């Protein structure tokens, strides 16, 4: 083994109490970081998962219709017209253009518009959504939310929300009539019931095939929106901008349409980061002060080492190594403790039905990051004591030591 | 007789704190290879300072120090450390052994520091040295498990680890009872005779000093006497 390793390990072993103290400090710090990270990340992942579970990450729409004045100087009031349902002009070509943007995992044309679902004397206002099941599965996997029947959209089939079904008193296999604002109407068979986790949406969503929706809404061969799923959900906004630039259409990312949620997530991340920074700082100060005391206590031994031919840089490295070892070993213990803490907490807060209230996100990346941080902190906080040790005047410590 | 192992020219040393304290004033000293010299003097006379200068643990304020023909005052810190490790061995009063290391490891320290790692050859050399100081049975003991005399013999073995040309000892027997002190002294004389290693020993013990080849006496930072150890002087002191 290398000389400096031998001396560093012996020094740590010799000052057992102090070494245990800083090891505990590092371990507790690491455990807090692991626990906090797993909790916050898990929580955020589940919130995002829930939010994005039923919506596309990027939605492409035709731009709003706004009249332009021929003479901007004129003191005229420009009245904004009511927006009508419009098809994206040349949507097939638009999809080809969008496909060339990198970072996308799925693209699906959809059409959405208002309408009514009728059965005998019952009538409900609905949001009609025409999708192509095959491509739309890449955006939102609706079959996961099916509670009865199957997710199948044949020519005269529809999948409706559970609340709507209850309101209308229909079940799988029953027929309902759909009517749109344009007066077009059709009768469809309910092939499946869907529960997307929101009462409101369960009451309003009616899925039909793309072709059926086009007919009902009176936009033959058109689509009103193109929905996109991206690889990295947090890159949705820049990708949306890229799409908008290339197509000249409006492209809204989930991050802008859920701005409130994003602010919440960001401040959560920020406070978690802040806590971690202070934990790291406290641990660093702990390591530095314990090592500083150890340098004073070991002054005589450092003097001996210097007298028998140990160089200043070797002394420096011996103390840096002690910081490194403490960081490495302490974070190892801390990770185990953090995992234990997280699992214990998850068990403790498990809801009666057995589902986890606090979803945890424990990953190798998190452990690697914790070890890296602790090791770097160990070495950095050892730097000052190590420099002091290297600068000790051997003659002085031998004389007075 | 060849090149002297130690050659001091006009060496002065001041300690500079709030006030400047002169400790050594223009010391001239020559020590030949193989000499066994006692360095005596009342406390505060500058013996330890002189020893630290010779051991390259400290730098003189002025003057030059040649060890084995090398002008050490012009060497960098790194070079001095290396030179010290190769040329000079130390024995301190309080048998400065590292408490967390076994006797064997303590003897191996200079070689490990020099090479940066341990080798089986180092272990072998260290065992031979411990054997030479009569402590091969104590090789795996840590310092606190040994008597003061044994610890000091380990320190002597360590001083010899790099096969130095010069061994500096600062009151090597000062902390030991008469019998143990005698043993350590005998050991050093034996090493001096068998290996031709030069010894410079700071001591307060007149009886030991008079078993040295030469006595240098410092008083107030100057050499007051520098005499070969002849019977005449012995009678004077006694």
Interface residues (C-beta under 8 A of the other chain):
Chain A: X1 X2 X3 X4 X6 X10 X11 X13 X14 X300 X301 X303 X304 X305 X306 X307 X308 X309 X310 X311 X312 X313 X314 X393 X394 X395 X398 X399 X401
Chain B: X48 X52 X55 X57 X58 X77 X78 X81 X82 X84 X85 X86 X90 X92 X96 X97 X98 X99 X100 X101 X105 X109 X110 X112 X113 X114 X115 X116 X117 X118 X158 X161 X162 X170
